[in-house]
């Protein structure tokens, strides 16, 4: 990596601790796709093109259950609505960038990349926001694709008791801890997480979206109440 941009290398270093949790997440997605009848190319292509773990798993489950195509697409879109909030948060920092850069960044915008980028940009105004973001995103994407390939090839041979699904919440918990640094963020985390858990039975996985909105509201209320 010596010839790469310094901020690309910094992003890759910062995201590296999350990659061991991304790998089993990808294995689950690859194995689940093959289990419902996807070919190896289709399963791998889904991860390469879509690159959205939670919505991929939901879509795969719906396809396996024989759901209509519009239900599959609508569910994936609803689950990924949180990316609209991510984009709105980051937009001011990339407003002056070219369309090519913004498109590249949009493709790599997943949860851990957003959280780490937002925290770093708040703490360090000198960082190159383009290269740092790509440095975060490329290792996550590569690990996701490798994990999917491993799930396609050998996922069915893994013992049923192996708790690979546990990697999914662990990814989010690892991201949450560094972000909770004041009362408003703690309130947002508790309210958002609690609402999302209570709302797990809502259709189309709306519990995640409702929890995100609830967390935002709680954070804003506490911030306005506590801060002068």
C-alpha positions as CSV (number, residue, x, y, z in Angstrom):
1,X,0.0,0.0,0.0
2,X,3.0,2.3,0.0
3,X,2.1,3.9,-3.3
4,X,-1.5,4.7,-2.3
5,X,-2.7,8.0,-1.0
6,X,-1.9,8.5,2.7
7,X,-5.6,9.1,3.6
8,X,-6.6,6.0,1.7
9,X,-4.2,4.0,3.8
10,X,-5.5,5.7,6.9
11,X,-9.1,4.7,6.0
12,X,-8.0,1.1,5.4
13,X,-6.2,1.0,8.8
14,X,-9.2,2.4,10.6
15,X,-11.8,0.0,9.1
16,X,-9.6,-3.1,9.5
17,X,-10.9,-4.0,13.0
18,X,-14.4,-4.3,11.6
19,X,-13.5,-6.7,8.8
20,X,-13.5,-9.9,10.8
21,X,-17.2,-9.4,11.5
22,X,-18.0,-8.5,7.8
23,X,-16.5,-11.8,6.6
24,X,-19.0,-14.2,8.4
25,X,-21.8,-11.8,7.4
26,X,-20.8,-12.3,3.8
27,X,-20.6,-16.1,4.3
28,X,-24.2,-16.1,5.6
29,X,-25.4,-14.1,2.6
30,X,-23.6,-16.4,0.1
31,X,-24.8,-19.6,1.8
32,X,-28.4,-18.3,2.1
33,X,-28.5,-17.4,-1.6
34,X,-27.3,-20.8,-2.8
35,X,-29.8,-22.4,-0.3
36,X,-32.8,-20.8,-2.0
37,X,-31.6,-21.7,-5.5
38,X,-29.3,-19.0,-6.7
39,X,-26.4,-20.0,-8.9
40,X,-22.9,-19.2,-7.8
41,X,-22.7,-16.4,-10.3
42,X,-26.1,-14.9,-9.3
43,X,-25.2,-15.1,-5.6
44,X,-21.8,-13.4,-6.1
45,X,-23.2,-10.9,-8.5
46,X,-25.8,-9.9,-5.9
47,X,-23.1,-8.9,-3.5
48,X,-20.9,-7.2,-6.1
49,X,-23.8,-5.1,-7.5
50,X,-26.0,-4.5,-4.5
51,X,-23.5,-4.5,-1.6
52,X,-26.0,-4.1,1.1
53,X,-26.0,-6.9,3.7
54,X,-29.3,-6.5,5.6
55,X,-31.4,-5.9,2.5
56,X,-29.7,-8.7,0.6
57,X,-30.5,-11.2,3.4
58,X,-34.1,-10.0,3.5
59,X,-34.5,-10.2,-0.3
60,X,-33.0,-13.7,-0.4
61,X,-35.4,-14.9,2.2
62,X,-38.4,-13.4,0.3
63,X,-37.2,-14.9,-3.0
64,X,-36.9,-18.3,-1.2
65,X,-40.4,-17.9,0.1
66,X,-41.8,-17.1,-3.4
67,X,-42.7,-13.5,-2.7
68,X,-43.6,-11.3,-5.7
69,X,-40.8,-9.3,-7.2
70,X,-42.3,-5.9,-6.2
71,X,-42.4,-7.1,-2.6
72,X,-38.8,-8.1,-2.7
73,X,-37.7,-4.7,-4.3
74,X,-39.9,-2.7,-1.9
75,X,-38.6,-4.4,1.1
76,X,-35.0,-3.9,0.1
77,X,-35.7,-0.2,-0.6
78,X,-37.3,0.3,2.8
79,X,-34.5,-1.4,4.7
80,X,-32.0,0.8,2.8
81,X,-33.9,4.1,3.5
82,X,-31.4,4.8,6.3
83,X,-28.9,5.4,3.5
84,X,-30.9,8.5,2.6
85,X,-30.1,9.9,6.1
86,X,-26.5,8.9,5.7
87,X,-26.3,10.8,2.4
88,X,-28.0,13.9,3.8
89,X,-25.5,13.9,6.6
90,X,-22.5,13.7,4.3
91,X,-23.7,15.8,1.4
92,X,-22.3,19.1,2.6
93,X,-18.8,17.6,2.8
94,X,-19.0,16.4,-0.9
95,X,-21.0,19.2,-2.5
96,X,-17.9,20.5,-4.3
97,X,-16.8,17.1,-5.7
98,X,-17.3,15.8,-9.2
99,X,-20.2,13.5,-10.2
100,X,-17.7,10.6,-10.6
101,X,-16.4,10.9,-7.1
102,X,-19.9,11.3,-5.6
103,X,-21.1,8.2,-7.5
104,X,-18.1,6.2,-6.3
105,X,-18.7,7.3,-2.7
106,X,-22.4,6.5,-2.9
107,X,-21.7,3.0,-4.0
108,X,-19.4,2.4,-1.0
109,X,-21.8,4.0,1.5
110,X,-22.5,1.2,4.0
111,X,-23.1,1.5,7.8
112,X,-19.5,1.1,9.1
113,X,-18.1,3.3,6.4
114,X,-20.6,6.1,7.2
115,X,-20.0,6.0,10.9
116,X,-16.2,6.0,10.7
117,X,-16.2,8.7,8.0
118,X,-18.5,10.9,10.0
119,X,-16.5,10.6,13.2
120,X,-13.2,11.2,11.4
121,X,-14.5,14.3,9.5
122,X,-15.8,15.8,12.8
123,X,-12.4,15.3,14.4
124,X,-10.0,16.1,11.6
125,X,-10.8,18.8,9.0
126,X,-7.6,18.3,7.2
127,X,-8.3,14.7,6.0
128,X,-8.8,14.2,2.3
129,X,-12.5,13.2,2.4
130,X,-12.5,11.4,-1.0
131,X,-9.5,9.2,-0.4
132,X,-10.3,8.5,3.2
133,X,-13.8,7.4,2.3
134,X,-12.6,5.1,-0.5
135,X,-10.0,3.7,1.9
136,X,-12.8,2.8,4.3
137,X,-15.1,1.4,1.6
138,X,-12.8,-0.8,-0.6
139,X,-11.7,-3.2,2.2
140,X,-15.3,-3.6,3.4
141,X,-16.5,-4.3,-0.2
142,X,-13.6,-6.7,-0.9
143,X,-14.2,-8.6,2.4
144,X,-18.0,-8.8,1.7
145,X,-17.4,-10.2,-1.7
146,X,-14.8,-12.7,-0.5
147,X,-17.2,-13.8,2.3
148,X,-20.0,-14.2,-0.1
149,X,-17.8,-16.4,-2.4
150,X,-16.8,-18.5,0.6
151,X,-20.4,-18.9,1.6
152,X,-21.3,-19.9,-2.0
153,X,-18.5,-22.5,-2.2
154,X,-18.5,-23.9,1.3
155,X,-21.3,-22.4,3.3
156,X,-23.5,-25.5,3.1
157,X,-20.7,-27.6,4.7
158,X,-20.6,-25.4,7.9
159,X,-22.2,-26.9,11.0
160,X,-25.6,-25.5,11.8
161,X,-24.6,-24.7,15.4
162,X,-21.9,-22.2,14.2
163,X,-23.4,-18.8,15.1
164,X,-22.4,-16.8,12.0
165,X,-25.6,-14.7,12.2
166,X,-24.2,-13.2,15.5
167,X,-21.7,-11.3,13.3
168,X,-24.5,-9.1,12.0
169,X,-25.4,-7.3,15.3
170,X,-21.8,-7.3,16.4
171,X,-20.9,-5.2,13.4
172,X,-23.4,-2.5,14.5
173,X,-22.4,-2.7,18.2
174,X,-18.8,-2.2,17.3
175,X,-19.7,0.9,15.4
176,X,-22.0,2.3,18.1
177,X,-19.6,2.4,21.0
178,X,-17.2,5.0,19.7
179,X,-20.0,7.3,18.6
180,X,-21.7,7.6,22.0
181,X,-19.6,10.4,23.4
182,X,-22.3,12.8,24.9
183,X,-25.8,12.7,26.3
184,X,-27.6,13.4,23.0
185,X,-25.8,10.6,21.2
186,X,-26.5,8.2,24.1
187,X,-30.2,9.1,24.0
188,X,-30.2,8.6,20.3
189,X,-28.5,5.2,20.6
190,X,-30.8,4.0,23.4
191,X,-34.0,5.2,21.8
192,X,-33.2,4.1,18.3
193,X,-32.0,0.7,19.4
194,X,-34.9,0.1,21.7
195,X,-37.5,1.1,19.2
196,X,-35.9,-1.0,16.5
197,X,-35.9,-4.1,18.8
198,X,-39.5,-3.6,19.8
199,X,-40.4,-3.0,16.1
200,X,-38.8,-6.2,14.8
201,X,-42.2,-7.6,13.9
202,X,-43.3,-4.7,11.7
203,X,-43.8,-5.5,8.0
204,X,-41.0,-4.8,5.5
205,X,-38.5,-4.5,8.3
206,X,-39.9,-1.1,9.1
207,X,-38.7,-1.4,12.7
208,X,-35.2,-0.4,11.6
209,X,-36.4,2.8,9.9
210,X,-38.8,3.7,12.7
211,X,-36.0,3.1,15.2
212,X,-33.6,5.4,13.2
213,X,-36.2,8.2,13.1
214,X,-36.9,7.7,16.8
215,X,-33.3,7.9,17.7
216,X,-32.9,11.1,15.7
217,X,-35.8,12.7,17.5
218,X,-34.5,11.6,20.9
219,X,-31.0,13.0,20.2
220,X,-32.4,16.3,19.0
221,X,-34.7,16.7,22.0
222,X,-31.9,15.9,24.5
223,X,-29.4,18.1,22.7
224,X,-31.8,21.1,22.9
225,X,-32.7,20.3,26.5
226,X,-29.2,19.9,27.9
227,X,-27.1,22.2,25.8
228,X,-27.2,26.0,26.4
